C-alpha cells in the first residue's frame, strides 16, 4: 500500500472545506487532481464511502479505488 500525505492551507471556514472534501468528485476531480471519478457509493456519515478514479501522471494512466476510512466532522478525513 502506498501512502500519500498532502497538506495545504485554505482560507475558508472549516465547515465549508470539510463539506467539499466529503464529495469524491470535488476532492479528486473537477480540477483538484484532475481525476475522473466514478462508481461512487456514499454513506450518510461519509465513513465507508468508496469510489474509483483514474487520471494521467506524466502521460501514464493511473487508476485506483479509494475508501473513506475515518471521518471526524470538521476535523479529519482519511481515505
TAFEN-V35406 format. One record per backbone hydrogen bond with DSSP energy under -1.0 kcal/mol. CO is the residue of the C=O (numbers start at 0). NH is the residue of the N-H. Records with the same first field share a line. If there is no record, write none. Layout:
CO=NH, NH
This chain:
9=11
12=16
13=17
14=18
15=19
16=20
17=21
19=22
22=26
23=27
24=28
27=34
28=31
35=53
37=51
40=49
45=48
48=67
49=40
50=65
51=37
52=63
53=35
54=61
56=59
59=56
61=54
63=52
65=50
67=47
69=77
71=74, 75
75=71
77=68, 69
